[in-house]
Amino acid sequence: MIIEIKGVQFVNKGAELMLYAVLQQIEKLWPYAEIALRACPNSPYLKRARLGAWQKVSIRKHIIDLNTLTYSLPYRLSSSLKRLGIVTEADIDLVLDASGFAYGDQWPIRQLTHVSHEISRYHVNKKPYIFLPQAFGPFSNKTLQSSIKAHWGKSALIFARDKVSESHLSECLGKDNQTEKKLHLMPDFTNLVTGNPIGLKNADKTVLFIPNGKMISHRNGRKSWISNYTQLMSRMCREVNDAGFTPVLLNHDGAKDAKLCEQIIAGSGLELQTVTLDNPLDVKGAIGEVAAVVSSRFHGCVSALCQGIPCIGTSWSHKYEELFADYGQQKMLITTPENDKLSTNIKLLLSDDYANECRDNPAIALQKAQSERMWSLVFEKVGEFYD
């Protein structure tokens, strides 16, 4: 069986952590399966090759999608491609879509419509397409709504990562009983991944700051963040430093966030260190070692919350509100830069009592049990297609 892991990459450490989370489960559930990864700028050949992945080629350009032709390729041609390590859609037996947050009004319409037609092709060829837990929507565009209604009910399973995403999908999919049975609410599944401790110096007095370029991007509908974000992060660095802790910047997304880290450091007036870790398991391990985290990256927040590390989050999307609600930590999420409780939150973040509360949070075990249940449902569903 060849399994395509869709929507992952090697630059954004959250997306790469999802890749490792999926790989760990594939090894447990289908130990003899092979994986395929699509070529893209953030997924270079050598990194895909090191995982032993087939190179998935898509015959698609802008609005033109010719992947249906792969099902009619002569056997000799497809065999020749495989000798080069290349597979096409027709070779894939199962798709596990781990895109994280890629379907909604914020992205080009063709991105979703291409996936919609792909789902239908897999359905016709009796192969499962499964959306692993991720955020969805909103879908205010009529084209997006009709595309989801026409095609997504043909997927094998859809896991929404939060109640808002589930609601967005339900509105588009309608009330068909068979479709409703495919839609489930499950948490982010990287909570099952164990990080690699890296032995960060003075970790117990370190607070990691994880910036996110999306906070100042046009995709952020909360426009007040765009002109205030870096100043807010710089201010929090100063307050953490004044409290006797060491702020350290953690670059979670390569060159995109490197400049942002520099701007935050410059605004703080402090001589701060920026840490860049290539392995996402090291990133999670570092988060698990420190005293606290201030994160604008979703998976930075997940990695802190699921390990019982005190965390302040900043939000540009509903997915953050839903995540902090799952762990009962809504009070620690900053939804707008006009926050008059920032100093109070910093004081709480660094307190021993709050550290104990986070470590003993009963939601941690509950969220992990839900992720285990999600993978059980995936295994059962795939078993309906392949004995």
Sine and cosine of phi, psi and omega as CSV:
sin_phi,cos_phi,sin_psi,cos_psi,sin_omega,cos_omega
0.00,0.00,0.74,-0.67,0.08,-1.00
-0.96,-0.27,0.84,-0.54,-0.03,-1.00
-0.94,-0.35,0.85,-0.52,0.13,-0.99
-1.00,0.06,0.80,-0.61,0.13,-0.99
-0.99,-0.15,0.94,-0.35,-0.18,-0.98
-0.98,-0.20,0.59,-0.81,0.13,-0.99
1.00,0.05,0.08,1.00,-0.01,-1.00
-0.98,-0.18,0.22,-0.98,-0.01,-1.00
-0.30,-0.95,-0.05,-1.00,-0.13,-0.99
-0.89,-0.46,0.00,1.00,0.00,-1.00
-1.00,-0.09,-0.81,0.58,0.09,-1.00
-0.95,0.32,0.87,-0.49,-0.12,-0.99
-0.94,0.33,-0.40,0.92,0.10,-0.99
-0.93,0.37,-0.69,0.73,0.03,-1.00
-0.91,0.41,-0.60,0.80,0.02,-1.00
-0.95,0.32,-0.56,0.83,0.06,-1.00
-0.90,0.43,-0.62,0.79,0.07,-1.00
-0.89,0.45,-0.62,0.78,0.06,-1.00
-0.86,0.52,-0.75,0.67,0.01,-1.00
-0.90,0.43,-0.60,0.80,0.03,-1.00
-0.89,0.46,-0.66,0.75,0.03,-1.00
-0.93,0.37,-0.69,0.72,0.00,-1.00
-0.85,0.52,-0.65,0.76,0.01,-1.00
-0.89,0.46,-0.62,0.78,-0.01,-1.00
-0.97,0.26,-0.60,0.80,0.06,-1.00
-0.87,0.50,-0.67,0.75,0.00,-1.00
-0.88,0.48,-0.57,0.82,0.01,-1.00
-0.98,0.19,-0.69,0.72,-0.15,-0.99
-1.00,0.05,-0.64,0.77,-0.02,-1.00
-0.73,-0.69,0.96,0.27,-0.14,-0.99
-0.88,0.48,-0.34,0.94,-0.02,-1.00
-0.98,-0.21,0.11,0.99,-0.01,-1.00
-0.96,0.28,0.43,-0.90,0.11,-0.99
-0.93,-0.36,0.41,-0.91,-0.03,-1.00
-0.90,-0.43,0.40,-0.92,0.08,-1.00
-0.76,-0.65,0.64,-0.77,0.04,-1.00
-0.77,-0.64,0.64,-0.77,-0.02,-1.00
-0.98,0.19,0.62,-0.79,0.07,-1.00
-0.96,0.27,0.73,-0.68,0.09,-1.00
-0.35,-0.94,0.25,-0.97,-0.07,-1.00
-0.83,0.56,-0.55,0.84,-0.01,-1.00
-1.00,-0.03,0.14,0.99,0.02,-1.00
-0.72,-0.69,0.96,0.30,-0.12,-0.99
-0.91,0.41,0.42,-0.91,-0.10,-0.99
-0.82,0.58,-0.75,0.67,-0.11,-0.99
-0.88,0.47,-0.61,0.79,0.01,-1.00
-0.94,0.35,-0.60,0.80,0.07,-1.00
-0.92,0.40,-0.66,0.75,-0.04,-1.00
-0.91,0.42,-0.59,0.81,-0.01,-1.00
-0.89,0.45,-0.42,0.91,0.04,-1.00
-1.00,0.05,-0.02,1.00,-0.03,-1.00
0.95,0.32,0.45,0.89,-0.08,-1.00
-1.00,0.08,0.63,-0.77,0.24,-0.97
-0.90,0.44,0.52,-0.85,0.04,-1.00
-1.00,-0.03,0.95,-0.32,-0.04,-1.00
-0.99,0.13,0.85,-0.52,0.03,-1.00
-0.96,-0.27,0.75,-0.66,0.02,-1.00
-0.93,-0.37,0.76,-0.65,0.01,-1.00
-1.00,-0.03,0.98,0.20,-0.12,-0.99
-0.53,-0.85,0.68,-0.74,0.06,-1.00
-0.53,-0.85,0.89,-0.46,-0.03,-1.00
0.81,0.58,-0.87,-0.50,-0.04,-1.00
-1.00,0.05,-0.16,0.99,-0.06,-1.00
-1.00,0.03,0.80,-0.60,0.01,-1.00
-0.75,-0.66,0.93,-0.37,-0.04,-1.00
-0.93,-0.36,0.34,0.94,-0.06,-1.00
-0.90,0.43,-0.38,0.93,0.05,-1.00
-0.87,0.49,-0.42,0.91,0.00,-1.00
-0.94,0.35,-0.36,0.93,-0.04,-1.00
-0.90,0.43,-0.40,0.91,0.01,-1.00
-0.97,0.26,-0.17,0.99,0.00,-1.00
-0.92,-0.40,0.16,0.99,0.00,-1.00
-0.91,0.42,0.65,-0.76,0.08,-1.00
-0.86,0.51,0.57,-0.82,-0.03,-1.00
-0.83,0.55,-0.64,0.77,-0.04,-1.00
-0.89,0.46,-0.62,0.79,0.00,-1.00
-0.94,0.34,-0.72,0.70,-0.01,-1.00
-0.90,0.43,-0.57,0.82,0.05,-1.00
-0.92,0.40,-0.63,0.78,0.03,-1.00
-0.90,0.43,-0.64,0.77,0.04,-1.00
-0.90,0.44,-0.64,0.77,0.00,-1.00
-0.91,0.41,-0.54,0.84,0.04,-1.00
-0.90,0.43,-0.38,0.93,0.06,-1.00
-1.00,-0.06,0.07,1.00,0.01,-1.00
0.99,0.12,0.28,0.96,-0.09,-1.00
-0.95,-0.32,0.72,-0.69,0.11,-0.99
-0.81,-0.59,0.33,-0.94,0.03,-1.00
-0.87,-0.49,-0.01,-1.00,-0.01,-1.00
-0.83,0.57,-0.62,0.78,-0.05,-1.00
-0.90,0.44,-0.40,0.92,-0.02,-1.00
-0.99,0.11,-0.27,0.96,-0.09,-1.00
-0.98,0.19,0.70,-0.71,0.01,-1.00
-0.98,-0.18,-0.41,0.91,-0.06,-1.00
-0.44,-0.90,0.71,-0.70,0.11,-0.99
-0.94,-0.35,0.80,-0.60,0.16,-0.99
-0.93,-0.36,0.97,-0.25,-0.07,-1.00
-1.00,0.06,0.93,-0.36,-0.03,-1.00
-0.89,-0.46,0.73,0.69,-0.14,-0.99
-0.93,0.36,-0.35,0.94,0.04,-1.00
1.00,0.09,-0.93,0.38,0.06,-1.00
-0.33,-0.94,1.00,-0.02,-0.10,-0.99
-0.67,-0.74,0.02,1.00,-0.07,-1.00
-0.80,-0.61,0.92,-0.39,-0.01,-1.00
0.22,-0.98,-0.10,-1.00,-0.05,-1.00
-0.88,0.47,-0.39,0.92,-0.10,-1.00
-0.96,0.29,-0.27,0.96,-0.10,-0.99
-0.90,-0.43,0.33,-0.95,0.00,-1.00
-0.83,0.55,0.60,-0.80,-0.04,-1.00
-0.85,0.53,-0.64,0.77,-0.09,-1.00
-0.90,0.44,-0.43,0.90,0.01,-1.00
-0.87,0.49,-0.69,0.73,0.00,-1.00
-0.98,0.21,-0.64,0.77,-0.05,-1.00
-0.92,0.39,-0.57,0.82,0.08,-1.00
-0.87,0.49,-0.71,0.70,0.01,-1.00
-0.89,0.45,-0.63,0.78,0.00,-1.00
-0.85,0.52,-0.73,0.69,0.00,-1.00
-0.94,0.35,-0.52,0.85,0.07,-1.00
-0.89,0.45,-0.69,0.73,0.04,-1.00
-0.83,0.55,-0.72,0.70,-0.02,-1.00
-0.91,0.42,-0.60,0.80,0.04,-1.00
-0.91,0.42,-0.68,0.74,0.05,-1.00
-0.89,0.46,-0.63,0.78,0.01,-1.00
-0.88,0.47,-0.72,0.70,0.01,-1.00
-0.87,0.49,-0.58,0.81,-0.03,-1.00
-1.00,-0.04,0.21,0.98,0.10,-1.00
0.85,0.53,0.71,0.70,0.05,-1.00
-0.80,-0.60,0.69,-0.72,-0.11,-0.99
-0.99,0.17,0.69,-0.73,0.14,-0.99
-0.91,-0.42,0.87,-0.49,-0.09,-1.00
-0.84,-0.54,0.82,-0.58,0.12,-0.99
-1.00,0.06,0.94,-0.34,0.10,-1.00
-0.94,0.33,0.29,-0.96,-0.10,-1.00
-0.78,0.62,0.82,-0.57,0.01,-1.00
-0.37,-0.93,0.18,-0.98,0.04,-1.00
-1.00,0.04,0.54,-0.84,0.01,-1.00
-0.71,-0.71,0.53,-0.85,0.19,-0.98
0.99,0.13,-0.07,-1.00,0.03,1.00
-0.95,0.30,0.24,-0.97,-0.01,-1.00
-0.82,-0.57,0.96,0.29,-0.01,-1.00
-0.99,0.13,-0.36,0.93,0.00,-1.00
-0.96,0.28,0.76,-0.65,-0.05,-1.00
-0.89,0.46,-0.57,0.82,0.02,-1.00
-0.90,0.44,-0.67,0.74,0.04,-1.00
-0.90,0.44,-0.70,0.71,-0.02,-1.00
-0.86,0.51,-0.74,0.67,-0.05,-1.00
-0.93,0.36,-0.55,0.83,0.02,-1.00
-0.91,0.41,-0.69,0.73,0.03,-1.00
-0.90,0.44,-0.71,0.71,-0.03,-1.00
-0.88,0.47,-0.61,0.79,-0.07,-1.00
-0.98,0.21,-0.48,0.88,-0.19,-0.98
-0.85,-0.52,-0.59,0.81,-0.20,-0.98
-0.94,0.33,-0.35,0.94,0.10,-1.00
-0.92,0.40,-0.23,0.97,0.02,-1.00
-1.00,0.02,-0.07,1.00,0.09,-1.00
-0.95,0.32,0.30,-0.95,-0.03,-1.00
-0.98,0.19,-0.67,0.74,0.01,-1.00
-0.48,-0.88,0.53,-0.85,0.13,-0.99
-0.75,-0.66,0.85,-0.52,0.05,-1.00
-0.94,-0.34,0.92,-0.39,0.12,-0.99
-1.00,0.09,0.62,-0.78,-0.10,-1.00
-1.00,0.07,-0.20,0.98,-0.04,-1.00
-0.40,-0.92,0.24,-0.97,-0.09,-1.00
-0.92,0.39,-0.57,0.82,0.02,-1.00
-0.91,0.42,-0.71,0.70,0.04,-1.00
-0.89,0.46,-0.66,0.75,0.03,-1.00
-0.86,0.50,-0.66,0.75,0.01,-1.00
-0.91,0.41,-0.68,0.74,0.04,-1.00
-0.85,0.53,-0.68,0.73,-0.01,-1.00
-0.94,0.33,-0.67,0.74,-0.02,-1.00
-0.86,0.51,-0.64,0.77,0.00,-1.00
-0.89,0.46,-0.58,0.82,-0.01,-1.00
-0.99,0.15,-0.63,0.78,-0.09,-1.00
-0.97,0.26,-0.46,0.89,-0.03,-1.00
1.00,0.07,-0.19,-0.98,-0.16,-0.99
-0.96,-0.27,0.34,0.94,0.03,-1.00
-0.89,0.46,0.78,-0.63,-0.10,-1.00
-0.87,0.50,-0.67,0.74,-0.03,-1.00
-0.91,0.42,-0.64,0.77,0.01,-1.00
-0.93,0.38,-0.67,0.75,0.00,-1.00
-0.87,0.49,-0.55,0.84,0.01,-1.00
-0.92,0.38,-0.37,0.93,-0.02,-1.00
-1.00,0.08,-0.34,0.94,-0.08,-1.00
-1.00,-0.06,0.84,-0.54,-0.03,-1.00
-0.76,-0.65,0.46,-0.89,0.08,-1.00
-0.98,-0.20,0.91,-0.42,-0.01,-1.00
-0.62,-0.79,0.48,-0.87,-0.07,-1.00
-0.98,0.20,0.11,-0.99,0.12,-0.99
-0.85,0.52,0.73,-0.69,-0.18,-0.98
-1.00,-0.02,0.01,1.00,0.05,-1.00
-0.97,0.24,-0.08,1.00,0.03,-1.00
-0.92,0.39,-0.25,0.97,0.02,-1.00
-1.00,0.06,-0.18,0.98,-0.07,-1.00
-1.00,0.10,0.73,-0.69,0.07,-1.00
-1.00,-0.07,0.78,-0.63,0.00,-1.00
-0.99,0.17,0.22,-0.97,0.06,-1.00
-0.99,-0.12,0.91,-0.41,0.08,-1.00
-0.86,0.52,0.70,-0.71,-0.05,-1.00
-0.94,-0.35,-0.03,1.00,0.01,-1.00
0.93,0.37,0.71,0.71,0.01,-1.00
-0.86,0.50,0.75,-0.67,-0.04,-1.00
-0.91,0.41,0.71,-0.70,0.01,-1.00
0.79,0.61,0.65,0.76,-0.08,-1.00
-0.86,0.51,-0.58,0.82,-0.07,-1.00
-0.95,0.33,-0.15,0.99,0.08,-1.00
-0.86,-0.51,0.33,0.94,-0.04,-1.00
-0.94,-0.33,0.66,-0.75,0.14,-0.99
-0.88,-0.47,0.87,-0.50,0.02,-1.00
-0.99,0.11,0.75,-0.67,0.10,-0.99
-0.94,-0.33,0.84,-0.54,-0.06,-1.00
-0.89,-0.46,0.99,-0.16,-0.03,-1.00
-0.97,0.23,0.15,-0.99,0.00,-1.00
-0.51,-0.86,0.87,-0.49,0.01,-1.00
-0.86,0.50,-0.41,0.91,0.00,-1.00
-0.91,0.41,-0.35,0.94,0.03,-1.00
-0.89,0.45,-0.43,0.90,-0.01,-1.00
-0.89,-0.45,0.34,0.94,-0.03,-1.00
-0.99,-0.13,0.28,-0.96,0.02,-1.00
-0.91,0.42,-0.32,0.95,0.02,-1.00
-0.96,0.27,-0.24,0.97,0.04,-1.00
-0.99,0.15,0.95,-0.31,0.00,-1.00
-0.95,0.33,-0.23,0.97,0.01,-1.00
-1.00,-0.05,0.99,0.12,-0.24,-0.97
-0.89,0.45,-0.41,0.91,-0.02,-1.00
-0.90,0.44,-0.36,0.93,0.02,-1.00
-0.92,0.39,-0.57,0.82,-0.19,-0.98
-0.84,0.54,-0.67,0.75,-0.04,-1.00
-1.00,-0.08,-0.10,1.00,-0.10,-1.00
-0.87,-0.50,-0.15,0.99,-0.17,-0.99
-0.90,0.44,-0.79,0.61,-0.09,-1.00
-0.89,0.45,-0.61,0.79,0.02,-1.00
-0.90,0.44,-0.63,0.78,0.00,-1.00
-0.91,0.42,-0.70,0.71,0.01,-1.00
-0.90,0.44,-0.64,0.76,0.04,-1.00
-0.89,0.46,-0.67,0.74,0.02,-1.00
-0.88,0.47,-0.68,0.73,0.01,-1.00
-0.90,0.43,-0.59,0.81,0.08,-1.00
-0.86,0.51,-0.69,0.72,-0.01,-1.00
-0.90,0.43,-0.68,0.74,-0.03,-1.00
-0.92,0.40,-0.61,0.79,0.06,-1.00
-0.90,0.43,-0.68,0.73,0.02,-1.00
-0.89,0.45,-0.67,0.74,0.00,-1.00
-0.90,0.43,-0.44,0.90,0.00,-1.00
-0.99,0.12,0.02,1.00,0.06,-1.00
1.00,-0.07,0.20,0.98,0.05,-1.00
-0.95,-0.32,0.32,-0.95,-0.02,-1.00
-0.97,-0.23,0.91,-0.42,0.09,-1.00
-0.97,0.24,0.72,-0.70,0.06,-1.00
-0.76,-0.65,0.77,-0.64,0.04,-1.00
-0.99,0.13,0.72,-0.70,0.07,-1.00
-0.89,-0.45,0.90,-0.43,0.01,-1.00
-0.99,0.17,0.91,-0.42,-0.10,-0.99
-0.98,-0.18,-0.08,1.00,-0.12,-0.99
-0.52,-0.86,0.71,0.70,0.17,-0.99
0.86,0.51,-0.60,-0.80,-0.09,-1.00
-0.88,0.47,-0.49,0.87,-0.03,-1.00
-0.85,0.52,-0.67,0.74,-0.08,-1.00
-0.99,-0.14,-0.15,0.99,-0.03,-1.00
-0.88,0.47,-0.70,0.71,0.01,-1.00
-0.91,0.42,-0.62,0.79,0.02,-1.00
-0.89,0.46,-0.65,0.76,0.06,-1.00
-0.86,0.52,-0.68,0.73,0.01,-1.00
-0.89,0.46,-0.66,0.76,-0.01,-1.00
-0.91,0.41,-0.65,0.76,0.01,-1.00
-0.91,0.42,-0.67,0.74,0.02,-1.00
-0.89,0.45,-0.71,0.70,0.00,-1.00
-0.87,0.49,-0.66,0.75,-0.01,-1.00
-0.93,0.36,-0.44,0.90,-0.03,-1.00
-0.97,0.23,-0.41,0.91,-0.07,-1.00
0.96,0.29,0.23,0.97,-0.03,-1.00
-0.93,-0.36,0.38,-0.92,0.11,-0.99
-1.00,-0.05,0.99,-0.10,-0.12,-0.99
-0.93,-0.37,0.43,-0.90,0.01,-1.00
-1.00,-0.07,0.62,-0.78,0.17,-0.99
-0.94,-0.35,0.78,-0.62,0.00,-1.00
-0.95,-0.30,0.75,-0.66,0.11,-0.99
-0.84,-0.54,0.86,-0.51,-0.02,-1.00
-0.90,-0.44,0.77,-0.64,-0.07,-1.00
-0.97,0.24,-0.56,0.83,-0.08,-1.00
-1.00,-0.06,0.84,-0.54,-0.01,-1.00
-0.89,0.45,-0.42,0.91,0.06,-1.00
-0.94,0.34,-0.52,0.86,0.11,-0.99
-0.94,0.35,-0.62,0.78,0.04,-1.00
-0.87,0.50,-0.74,0.67,0.01,-1.00
-0.90,0.43,-0.62,0.79,0.03,-1.00
-0.89,0.46,-0.67,0.74,0.02,-1.00
-0.89,0.45,-0.67,0.74,0.03,-1.00
-0.87,0.49,-0.60,0.80,-0.01,-1.00
-0.96,0.29,-0.20,0.98,-0.04,-1.00
-1.00,-0.07,-0.44,0.90,-0.21,-0.98
-1.00,0.10,0.14,-0.99,-0.01,-1.00
-0.95,0.31,-0.60,0.80,-0.06,-1.00
-0.27,-0.96,0.19,-0.98,-0.04,-1.00
-0.69,-0.73,0.63,-0.77,0.21,-0.98
-0.87,-0.49,0.93,-0.36,-0.18,-0.98
-0.79,-0.62,0.70,-0.72,0.17,-0.99
-0.97,-0.25,-0.02,1.00,0.05,-1.00
-0.99,-0.12,0.75,-0.67,-0.06,-1.00
-0.83,0.55,-0.76,0.65,-0.06,-1.00
-0.97,0.25,-0.31,0.95,0.20,-0.98
-0.91,0.41,-0.66,0.75,0.06,-1.00
-0.91,0.42,-0.72,0.69,0.01,-1.00
-0.85,0.52,-0.72,0.69,-0.06,-1.00
-0.90,0.44,-0.51,0.86,0.08,-1.00
-0.97,0.24,-0.79,0.61,-0.10,-1.00
-0.88,0.48,-0.66,0.75,-0.07,-1.00
-0.97,0.24,-0.22,0.98,0.07,-1.00
-0.97,-0.25,0.11,0.99,0.03,-1.00
0.95,0.30,0.47,0.88,0.02,-1.00
-0.99,-0.12,0.79,-0.62,0.03,-1.00
-0.81,0.59,0.71,-0.71,-0.13,-0.99
-0.58,-0.81,0.75,-0.66,0.25,-0.97
-0.97,-0.23,0.73,-0.68,0.05,-1.00
-0.90,-0.43,0.45,-0.89,0.19,-0.98
-0.90,-0.43,0.57,-0.82,-0.19,-0.98
-0.86,-0.50,0.72,-0.70,0.18,-0.98
-0.87,-0.49,0.02,1.00,-0.09,-1.00
-0.45,-0.89,0.36,-0.93,0.01,-1.00
-0.86,0.51,-0.37,0.93,-0.09,-1.00
-0.90,0.43,-0.46,0.89,0.02,-1.00
-0.96,0.29,-0.70,0.72,0.04,-1.00
-0.85,0.53,-0.69,0.73,-0.03,-1.00
-0.93,0.38,-0.63,0.78,0.02,-1.00
-0.90,0.45,-0.76,0.65,-0.03,-1.00
-0.92,0.40,-0.50,0.87,0.09,-1.00
-0.92,0.38,-0.62,0.78,0.02,-1.00
-0.84,0.54,-0.55,0.83,-0.02,-1.00
-0.98,-0.18,0.12,0.99,0.02,-1.00
0.91,0.42,0.52,0.85,-0.09,-1.00
-0.86,-0.51,0.55,0.84,-0.05,-1.00
-0.83,0.56,-0.55,0.84,-0.06,-1.00
-0.91,0.42,-0.28,0.96,-0.06,-1.00
-0.98,-0.19,0.20,0.98,0.02,-1.00
-0.97,-0.25,0.79,-0.61,0.04,-1.00
-0.99,-0.12,0.94,-0.35,-0.08,-1.00
-1.00,-0.05,-0.37,0.93,0.07,-1.00
-0.64,-0.77,0.45,-0.89,-0.01,-1.00
-0.95,0.32,-0.26,0.97,0.02,-1.00
-0.99,0.11,0.87,0.50,-0.10,-1.00
-0.97,-0.24,0.90,-0.44,-0.07,-1.00
-1.00,0.01,0.05,1.00,-0.01,-1.00
-0.92,-0.38,0.32,0.95,-0.10,-1.00
-0.87,0.49,-0.74,0.67,-0.02,-1.00
-0.90,0.44,-0.61,0.80,0.05,-1.00
-0.90,0.44,-0.66,0.75,0.01,-1.00
-0.91,0.43,-0.65,0.76,0.02,-1.00
-0.89,0.45,-0.69,0.73,0.01,-1.00
-0.87,0.49,-0.69,0.72,0.02,-1.00
-0.91,0.42,-0.69,0.73,-0.02,-1.00
-0.80,0.60,-0.60,0.80,-0.13,-0.99
-0.99,-0.11,0.09,1.00,-0.05,-1.00
-1.00,0.08,0.52,-0.86,0.02,-1.00
-0.91,0.42,-0.63,0.78,-0.02,-1.00
-0.88,0.47,-0.66,0.75,-0.01,-1.00
-0.95,0.33,-0.57,0.82,0.06,-1.00
-0.87,0.50,-0.67,0.74,0.04,-1.00
-0.91,0.41,-0.64,0.77,0.02,-1.00
-0.88,0.48,-0.68,0.73,-0.01,-1.00
-0.92,0.40,-0.67,0.74,-0.03,-1.00
-0.89,0.45,-0.57,0.82,-0.06,-1.00
-0.99,-0.14,0.24,0.97,-0.06,-1.00
-0.88,0.48,0.89,-0.46,-0.01,-1.00
-0.91,0.41,-0.31,0.95,0.01,-1.00
-0.91,0.42,-0.41,0.91,-0.03,-1.00
-0.87,0.49,-0.77,0.63,0.00,-1.00
-0.92,0.40,-0.61,0.80,0.00,-1.00
-0.90,0.44,-0.70,0.71,-0.01,-1.00
-0.91,0.42,-0.62,0.78,0.03,-1.00
-0.92,0.38,-0.62,0.79,0.04,-1.00
-0.90,0.44,-0.60,0.80,0.05,-1.00
-0.91,0.42,-0.64,0.77,0.03,-1.00
-0.91,0.41,-0.64,0.77,0.08,-1.00
-0.88,0.48,-0.66,0.75,0.02,-1.00
-0.90,0.44,-0.64,0.77,0.02,-1.00
-0.86,0.51,-0.73,0.68,-0.01,-1.00
-0.92,0.40,-0.51,0.86,0.08,-1.00
-0.90,0.43,-0.65,0.76,0.03,-1.00
-0.91,0.42,-0.64,0.77,0.04,-1.00
-0.88,0.47,-0.73,0.68,-0.02,-1.00
-0.88,0.48,-0.69,0.72,0.02,-1.00
-0.89,0.46,-0.68,0.73,-0.03,-1.00
-0.92,0.40,-0.70,0.71,0.01,-1.00
-0.89,0.47,-0.56,0.83,0.04,-1.00
-0.89,0.45,-0.40,0.92,0.06,-1.00
-0.95,0.31,-0.38,0.93,0.00,-1.00
-1.00,-0.09,-0.59,0.81,-0.07,-1.00
-0.75,-0.66,0.83,-0.56,0.04,-1.00
-0.96,0.30,0.00,0.00,0.00,0.00
